[in-house]
Amino acid sequence: MIELPDSYLQQLISWRRQFHQYPEPGWLEFFTTSKIADLLQEWDYKIYVGKELNASERMGLPSGTMIEQFYTAAKNAGANEKWLSKMEGGYTGVMAVLETGKPGPTVCFRVDIDALPIFESTEVAHLPNRLAFRSQNDGFMHACGHDSHIAIGLGLAEQIMQHKDQLTGTIKLIFQPAEEGVRGAASIVQSPLLDDIDYFFALHIGTGVEAGKFIAGSAGFLATSKFDATITGVAAHAGGVPEEGKNALLASAQATIALHSLPPHSKGSHRINVGTLHAGQGRNVIASTAQLQLEVRGETTEINAFYENAVKEIFAGIEMMYGVQVELKKVGQAISVPSSKALSAILAEVAGSLQIPYEEYSNFNAGSEDATFFMDRIQKYGGLATYSIIGTELAAGHHHEKFDIREEDMLTAIKIWLNTLLKLQ
């Protein structure tokens, strides 16, 4: 077993707090990607950035104005222009590759790097604020632990290089953009850089698992599809000629009720939610436009597909009922893929050897994760893939303005991953 000194935690904390101060949402992680790539290059990895990594169309791309805003901010903050030039237009993310030159497996580790559009708490009791590493990008925050995922990925990368004489085969590390909204993996998964992977690992910190406990593998996250819907009607004077209008507000309200009234599925659980609805211009105007943001989820990919089709049918009916036009755009997607039990067993064995409390396999299907695209591809190519959870103490729930973690659990994650890599040699 490879032992890591407890003092290494200070390096992880330093990285985590640096990235916590500069949160960037999906497809806008210019500064984040650049800083990660700088370190990976310093450690002599072969680097693939932005356009070199994203192989297909990107879902849920921000506006051109936002892309330019974050690109310029990253440049002004000192991001390396060598990497920025490869990210123009919102192509973010980085992969590092180490070829040992010795025959052996190809092993891939994936962490996510994006933040959320949340204004971080300014209360004194909030540790990042009290210790002066609160978000400097107001309105955005690492409120899901991806800053710690970055630190775990960097720590693993550094330790791999320090122990590369003990390793064989090829090791790949993906620092994935746009996990929030499940957008980024679908753009990367078709890259030929993933063709030869034998073992794939992804993880998340927190998610309600008690501090210090390790979940080696999960039975599968919920599959999900995210949509933006724009309804276009015809404006008219509500008192003078209401019959001339085509009411987009009523159409959007009817669509919302219909979506939330969809029946359950006999083969498993599902979720439906219309998260935002904006419509209308004034009290005396027949509303000509409405915008909705919605999602469906299913216990399996097949159940999710059933509800995705139902969404399309509802909006087609709304068009006929109200005489409006609907533009329905898919802006995110993830599938449901269980972890490989054989690989989860190896992780559990390593955790046990390190005297870390663990659960070998868990039916964890409360949320969704686009790492499932990677898992599906690796498994279909004959490889093994698993998604793990590292427990921690949370100051508040995920996606909360007071979210924070117990930082020592980052070191536990690296110990498990590093020694699992050694065991696979």
C-alpha positions as CSV (number, residue, x, y, z in Angstrom):
1,M,0.0,0.0,0.0
2,I,1.1,3.6,-0.7
3,E,1.0,5.7,2.4
4,L,0.2,9.4,2.2
5,P,1.3,11.7,5.0
6,D,-1.5,13.6,6.8
7,S,0.5,16.7,6.0
8,Y,-0.4,16.4,2.3
9,L,-3.9,17.5,3.3
10,Q,-2.6,21.0,3.5
11,Q,-1.8,21.0,-0.2
12,L,-5.3,19.7,-1.0
13,I,-6.9,22.4,1.1
14,S,-4.8,25.1,-0.6
15,W,-6.0,23.9,-4.0
16,R,-9.6,23.5,-2.9
17,R,-9.8,27.0,-1.4
18,Q,-8.2,28.6,-4.5
19,F,-10.8,27.1,-6.8
20,H,-13.6,27.9,-4.3
21,Q,-12.8,31.6,-4.8
22,Y,-13.1,31.4,-8.6
23,P,-16.3,29.5,-9.3
24,E,-17.3,29.2,-13.0
25,P,-20.5,27.5,-14.3
26,G,-20.7,24.9,-17.0
27,W,-18.8,25.7,-20.3
28,L,-17.4,28.8,-18.7
29,E,-14.6,27.2,-16.7
30,F,-11.8,29.1,-18.4
31,F,-9.8,30.1,-15.4
32,T,-10.4,26.7,-13.7
33,T,-9.3,24.7,-16.8
34,S,-6.3,26.9,-17.3
35,K,-5.0,26.5,-13.7
36,I,-5.5,22.7,-13.8
37,A,-3.7,22.4,-17.1
38,D,-0.8,24.5,-15.8
39,L,-0.2,22.1,-12.9
40,L,-0.7,18.9,-15.1
41,Q,1.9,20.3,-17.6
42,E,4.3,21.0,-14.8
43,W,4.0,17.4,-13.8
44,D,4.8,16.2,-17.3
45,Y,1.4,14.9,-18.4
46,K,0.3,14.9,-22.0
47,I,-2.5,17.5,-22.0
48,Y,-5.7,17.8,-24.1
49,V,-7.7,21.0,-23.6
50,G,-11.0,22.3,-24.8
51,K,-11.6,21.6,-28.5
52,E,-9.1,18.7,-28.3
53,L,-11.4,16.9,-25.9
54,N,-15.0,17.9,-26.8
55,A,-15.9,15.5,-29.6
56,S,-19.6,16.4,-30.3
57,E,-22.3,19.1,-29.9
58,R,-22.5,20.7,-26.5
59,M,-25.8,20.9,-24.7
60,G,-27.0,23.9,-22.6
61,L,-24.4,26.3,-24.0
62,P,-24.5,29.7,-22.3
63,S,-25.1,32.9,-24.4
64,G,-22.3,34.4,-26.4
65,T,-22.3,37.4,-24.0
66,M,-21.7,35.2,-21.0
67,I,-19.0,33.2,-22.8
68,E,-17.2,36.4,-23.6
69,Q,-17.7,37.8,-20.1
70,F,-16.1,34.8,-18.4
71,Y,-13.4,34.4,-21.0
72,T,-12.3,38.0,-20.5
73,A,-12.4,37.7,-16.7
74,A,-10.2,34.6,-16.9
75,K,-7.8,36.4,-19.1
76,N,-7.6,39.4,-16.8
77,A,-7.1,37.0,-13.8
78,G,-4.0,35.6,-15.4
79,A,-5.2,32.5,-17.1
80,N,-2.6,31.0,-19.5
81,E,-3.3,32.1,-23.1
82,K,-1.9,28.9,-24.4
83,W,-4.9,27.1,-22.9
84,L,-7.4,29.9,-23.4
85,S,-6.8,29.8,-27.2
86,K,-8.1,26.2,-27.2
87,M,-11.2,27.1,-25.2
88,E,-12.6,30.0,-27.3
89,G,-16.4,29.7,-27.7
90,G,-16.9,27.8,-24.4
91,Y,-14.8,24.6,-25.0
92,T,-13.6,23.9,-21.5
93,G,-12.2,20.9,-19.6
94,V,-9.0,19.1,-19.7
95,M,-7.6,15.5,-19.9
96,A,-4.2,14.4,-18.7
97,V,-2.5,11.3,-20.0
98,L,0.5,9.4,-18.6
99,E,1.9,6.6,-20.7
100,T,4.3,4.6,-18.5
101,G,5.9,2.7,-21.4
102,K,5.2,-0.6,-19.6
103,P,2.5,-3.1,-20.6
104,G,-0.6,-2.8,-18.5
105,P,-4.2,-1.6,-18.3
106,T,-5.6,1.8,-19.3
107,V,-7.2,3.3,-16.2
108,C,-9.3,6.5,-16.2
109,F,-10.3,8.8,-13.4
110,R,-13.0,11.5,-13.8
111,V,-13.8,14.6,-11.7
112,D,-16.1,17.5,-12.4
113,I,-15.0,21.2,-12.2
114,D,-18.1,23.5,-12.6
115,A,-19.9,25.7,-10.1
116,L,-23.5,26.8,-9.6
117,P,-25.4,30.1,-10.1
118,I,-25.8,30.7,-6.3
119,F,-24.9,33.8,-4.3
120,E,-22.6,32.5,-1.5
121,S,-23.5,33.3,2.1
122,T,-21.8,36.3,3.7
123,E,-22.6,35.2,7.3
124,V,-19.7,35.2,9.7
125,A,-20.5,31.6,10.7
126,H,-19.9,30.5,7.1
127,L,-16.4,29.1,7.1
128,P,-15.3,30.2,3.6
129,N,-16.4,33.7,4.5
130,R,-14.7,33.7,7.9
131,L,-11.5,32.4,6.5
132,A,-11.5,34.7,3.4
133,F,-11.9,32.1,0.7
134,R,-15.5,32.9,-0.1
135,S,-16.5,33.2,-3.8
136,Q,-15.0,36.3,-5.5
137,N,-17.4,35.9,-8.4
138,D,-20.7,37.0,-6.8
139,G,-23.7,35.1,-8.0
140,F,-21.7,31.9,-8.5
141,M,-20.5,29.4,-6.0
142,H,-19.0,25.9,-5.6
143,A,-22.0,24.7,-3.7
144,C,-21.8,21.0,-4.6
145,G,-18.2,20.1,-3.8
146,H,-16.7,20.3,-7.2
147,D,-13.9,22.5,-5.9
148,S,-12.9,19.5,-3.7
149,H,-13.2,17.2,-6.6
150,I,-10.7,19.3,-8.5
151,A,-8.3,19.1,-5.5
152,I,-8.8,15.3,-5.3
153,G,-8.1,15.0,-9.0
154,L,-5.0,17.2,-8.8
155,G,-3.7,15.4,-5.7
156,L,-4.2,12.0,-7.4
157,A,-2.4,13.3,-10.5
158,E,0.6,14.6,-8.5
159,Q,0.8,11.3,-6.5
160,I,0.7,9.2,-9.6
161,M,3.7,11.0,-11.0
162,Q,5.5,10.6,-7.7
163,H,4.9,6.8,-7.8
164,K,5.0,6.3,-11.6
165,D,7.9,3.8,-11.3
166,Q,5.5,1.4,-9.6
167,L,2.8,1.8,-12.3
168,T,2.3,0.2,-15.7
169,G,0.0,0.9,-18.7
170,T,-1.7,4.2,-19.3
171,I,-3.4,6.5,-16.8
172,K,-5.9,9.2,-17.9
173,L,-7.5,11.9,-15.8
174,I,-10.6,13.8,-17.0
175,F,-11.4,17.2,-15.4
176,Q,-14.9,17.5,-16.9
177,P,-16.9,20.7,-17.5
178,A,-20.6,21.3,-17.2
179,E,-21.7,18.4,-14.9
180,E,-24.4,20.6,-13.4
181,G,-27.4,20.3,-15.7
182,V,-25.8,17.0,-17.0
183,R,-24.3,18.6,-20.1
184,G,-20.6,18.0,-20.3
185,A,-20.1,14.2,-20.5
186,A,-22.2,13.8,-23.6
187,S,-19.8,16.1,-25.5
188,I,-16.7,14.2,-24.4
189,V,-17.8,10.6,-24.4
190,Q,-17.4,10.1,-28.2
191,S,-13.8,11.2,-28.1
192,P,-11.3,8.5,-29.4
193,L,-9.3,9.2,-26.2
194,L,-11.8,7.0,-24.4
195,D,-11.6,4.1,-26.8
196,D,-9.1,2.0,-24.9
197,I,-10.1,2.3,-21.2
198,D,-10.2,-0.9,-19.1
199,Y,-11.2,0.7,-15.8
200,F,-13.1,3.9,-15.1
201,F,-13.6,5.7,-11.8
202,A,-15.8,8.7,-10.8
203,L,-16.9,9.9,-7.4
204,H,-18.7,12.6,-5.4
205,I,-18.2,14.0,-2.0
206,G,-21.0,14.3,0.5
207,T,-24.6,13.4,-0.9
208,G,-25.7,12.6,2.7
209,V,-23.2,9.8,3.3
210,E,-21.8,10.1,6.9
211,A,-18.3,11.5,7.3
212,G,-15.5,9.0,6.9
213,K,-17.5,6.4,5.2
214,F,-16.8,5.2,1.6
215,I,-19.5,3.9,-0.8
216,A,-17.5,1.8,-3.3
217,G,-20.2,1.4,-6.0
218,S,-23.7,2.6,-6.7
219,A,-26.6,0.7,-8.3
220,G,-27.4,3.6,-10.6
221,F,-28.4,7.2,-10.6
222,L,-31.7,8.4,-12.1
223,A,-31.7,9.0,-15.8
224,T,-32.8,12.5,-16.7
225,S,-33.5,14.9,-19.6
226,K,-33.5,18.7,-19.2
227,F,-35.6,21.0,-21.5
228,D,-36.0,24.7,-22.2
229,A,-39.4,25.4,-23.8
230,T,-40.3,28.7,-25.5
231,I,-44.0,29.3,-26.3
232,T,-44.8,32.0,-28.8
233,G,-48.4,33.3,-29.1
234,V,-50.0,36.5,-30.3
235,A,-50.4,39.7,-28.2
236,A,-53.7,41.5,-28.0
237,H,-55.5,44.0,-25.9
238,A,-57.1,42.0,-23.0
239,G,-60.1,44.3,-22.8
240,G,-60.5,45.5,-26.4
241,V,-59.9,42.5,-28.6
242,P,-59.0,39.4,-26.5
243,E,-60.2,37.1,-29.2
244,E,-57.4,38.2,-31.5
245,G,-54.7,37.0,-29.0
246,K,-53.0,33.6,-28.7
247,N,-52.3,33.3,-24.9
248,A,-48.8,31.9,-24.3
249,L,-49.2,32.4,-20.5
250,L,-52.3,30.1,-20.4
251,A,-50.6,27.7,-22.7
252,S,-47.6,27.5,-20.4
253,A,-49.8,27.1,-17.3
254,Q,-51.7,24.3,-18.9
255,A,-48.5,22.6,-20.0
256,T,-47.2,22.8,-16.4
257,I,-50.3,21.2,-15.0
258,A,-50.3,18.5,-17.6
259,L,-46.6,17.7,-17.0
260,H,-47.1,17.4,-13.2
261,S,-50.2,15.3,-13.8
262,L,-48.4,12.5,-15.8
263,P,-49.2,9.1,-14.3
264,P,-46.6,6.9,-12.4
265,H,-44.8,4.2,-14.2
266,S,-45.3,0.5,-13.3
267,K,-41.6,-0.4,-13.7
268,G,-40.0,2.2,-11.5
269,S,-39.9,5.6,-10.0
270,H,-39.8,8.9,-11.9
271,R,-39.6,12.7,-11.2
272,I,-41.1,15.6,-13.1
273,N,-40.5,19.3,-12.3
274,V,-41.1,22.6,-14.0
275,G,-38.5,24.7,-12.3
276,T,-39.1,28.1,-13.8
277,L,-42.0,29.8,-15.8
278,H,-41.9,33.3,-17.1
279,A,-44.7,34.8,-19.1
280,G,-46.5,38.0,-20.0
281,Q,-45.9,41.7,-20.4
282,G,-48.7,43.4,-18.5
283,R,-52.0,42.9,-16.8
284,N,-54.0,44.2,-19.8
285,V,-52.1,42.3,-22.5
286,I,-52.7,38.8,-23.8
287,A,-49.3,37.2,-23.2
288,S,-47.4,36.5,-26.5
289,T,-44.4,34.7,-25.0
290,A,-43.6,32.3,-22.2
291,Q,-40.4,30.4,-21.2
292,L,-40.2,27.2,-19.1
293,Q,-37.3,25.2,-17.7
294,L,-38.2,21.7,-16.8
295,E,-36.8,18.2,-16.2
296,V,-37.9,14.6,-16.2
297,R,-36.1,11.7,-14.4
298,G,-36.5,8.0,-14.4
299,E,-35.2,5.1,-12.4
300,T,-34.0,3.6,-15.7
301,T,-33.1,5.1,-19.0
302,E,-36.2,3.4,-20.5
303,I,-38.5,5.0,-18.0
304,N,-36.9,8.4,-18.6
305,A,-37.4,8.0,-22.3
306,F,-41.1,7.3,-21.7
307,Y,-41.5,10.6,-19.9
308,E,-39.3,12.5,-22.4
309,N,-41.7,11.4,-25.1
310,A,-44.7,12.4,-23.0
311,V,-43.2,15.9,-22.7
312,K,-43.0,16.2,-26.5
313,E,-46.6,15.0,-26.8
314,I,-47.9,17.5,-24.2
315,F,-46.3,20.4,-26.0
316,A,-47.6,19.2,-29.3
317,G,-51.1,19.2,-27.8
318,I,-50.6,22.6,-26.3
319,E,-49.7,24.0,-29.8
320,M,-53.1,22.7,-31.1
321,M,-55.1,23.7,-28.1
322,Y,-53.9,27.3,-27.9
323,G,-52.8,28.0,-31.5
324,V,-49.3,28.8,-30.3
325,Q,-45.8,27.7,-31.4
326,V,-43.5,25.8,-29.1
327,E,-39.7,25.5,-29.4
328,L,-38.6,22.6,-27.2
329,K,-34.8,22.3,-26.7
330,K,-33.0,19.6,-24.8
331,V,-30.2,21.2,-22.8
332,G,-29.0,18.3,-20.6
333,Q,-29.1,14.5,-20.4
334,A,-27.9,11.6,-18.3
335,I,-28.6,7.9,-18.4
336,S,-28.9,5.3,-15.6
337,V,-25.9,2.9,-15.5
338,P,-25.1,0.6,-12.5
339,S,-21.5,0.3,-11.3
340,S,-19.5,-2.8,-12.1
341,K,-19.7,-5.0,-9.0
342,A,-16.3,-6.6,-9.7
343,L,-14.6,-3.2,-9.7
344,S,-16.6,-2.0,-6.7
345,A,-15.4,-5.0,-4.8
346,I,-11.8,-4.1,-5.5
347,L,-12.4,-0.5,-4.2
348,A,-14.1,-1.9,-1.1
349,E,-11.1,-4.3,-0.5
350,V,-8.7,-1.4,-0.7
351,A,-10.8,0.8,1.6
352,G,-10.8,-2.1,4.1
353,S,-7.1,-2.5,3.9
354,L,-6.8,1.2,4.7
355,Q,-9.1,0.7,7.6
356,I,-11.7,3.1,6.1
357,P,-15.3,2.3,6.9
358,Y,-17.0,1.3,3.6
359,E,-20.1,-0.1,2.0
360,E,-19.4,-2.2,-1.1
361,Y,-22.5,-1.5,-3.1
362,S,-25.4,0.9,-2.5
363,N,-28.8,1.5,-4.2
364,F,-28.1,5.2,-4.7
365,N,-30.6,6.6,-7.1
366,A,-31.8,9.9,-5.7
367,G,-30.1,12.2,-8.2
368,S,-28.6,12.1,-11.6
369,E,-25.0,12.1,-12.9
370,D,-23.6,12.4,-16.5
371,A,-20.6,10.3,-15.6
372,T,-23.0,7.5,-16.5
373,F,-22.3,8.3,-20.2
374,F,-18.6,7.4,-19.6
375,M,-19.6,4.3,-17.5
376,D,-21.9,3.1,-20.3
377,R,-19.3,3.4,-23.0
378,I,-16.5,1.7,-21.0
379,Q,-18.8,-1.2,-20.0
380,K,-20.0,-1.6,-23.6
381,Y,-16.4,-1.8,-24.7
382,G,-15.8,-4.6,-22.2
383,G,-14.3,-2.5,-19.4
384,L,-15.3,-2.0,-15.8
385,A,-16.7,1.3,-14.4
386,T,-17.8,2.4,-11.0
387,Y,-19.2,5.5,-9.3
388,S,-18.2,6.0,-5.6
389,I,-19.3,8.3,-2.8
390,I,-16.9,9.7,-0.1
391,G,-18.8,10.7,2.9
392,T,-18.2,14.0,4.6
393,E,-19.7,16.4,7.2
394,L,-21.7,19.1,5.4
395,A,-22.4,22.6,6.8
396,A,-25.5,22.7,4.6
397,G,-27.0,20.6,1.9
398,H,-25.8,20.5,-1.7
399,H,-26.7,23.5,-3.8
400,H,-27.2,25.7,-0.7
401,E,-25.6,29.1,-0.1
402,K,-23.9,27.8,3.1
403,F,-22.6,24.6,1.6
404,D,-19.2,23.5,2.9
405,I,-17.4,20.2,3.5
406,R,-15.0,18.6,6.0
407,E,-11.8,19.0,4.1
408,E,-9.9,16.0,5.5
409,D,-12.1,13.6,3.6
410,M,-10.4,14.7,0.3
411,L,-7.3,12.9,1.5
412,T,-9.3,9.7,2.1
413,A,-10.5,9.7,-1.5
414,I,-7.0,10.0,-2.9
415,K,-5.7,7.2,-0.7
416,I,-8.4,4.8,-2.0
417,W,-8.0,5.8,-5.6
418,L,-4.2,5.7,-5.6
419,N,-4.0,2.3,-3.9
420,T,-6.7,0.9,-6.1
421,L,-4.6,1.9,-9.1
422,L,-1.7,0.1,-7.6
423,K,-3.8,-3.0,-7.1
424,L,-4.9,-3.0,-10.8
425,Q,-1.3,-3.3,-12.0
